[in-house]
């Protein structure tokens, strides 16, 4: 989102395209993997992670065009945070 908001949409090395299956990758290393598709699935996934007592990767799907807030603009301090 920095590229969109601050760098005139000059995208560079940011689109993972077909990224790895992080759930399977976590499981391959003996960790728990959880995939989250919707915001209301996040809290239960975090609870499940803590309950498991083992390392957990939570793979959260985010729309490619979504902007995530709050964020700190490039070169700025936390006091300059943008809340959306």
Secondary structure, DSSP 8 states (H G I E B T S, - for coil): -HHHHHSTT---S---SS---HHHHHHHTT-EEEEE-SGGGHHHHHHHHHHHTS-EEEEE---TT---SSB--TT--GGG-B--
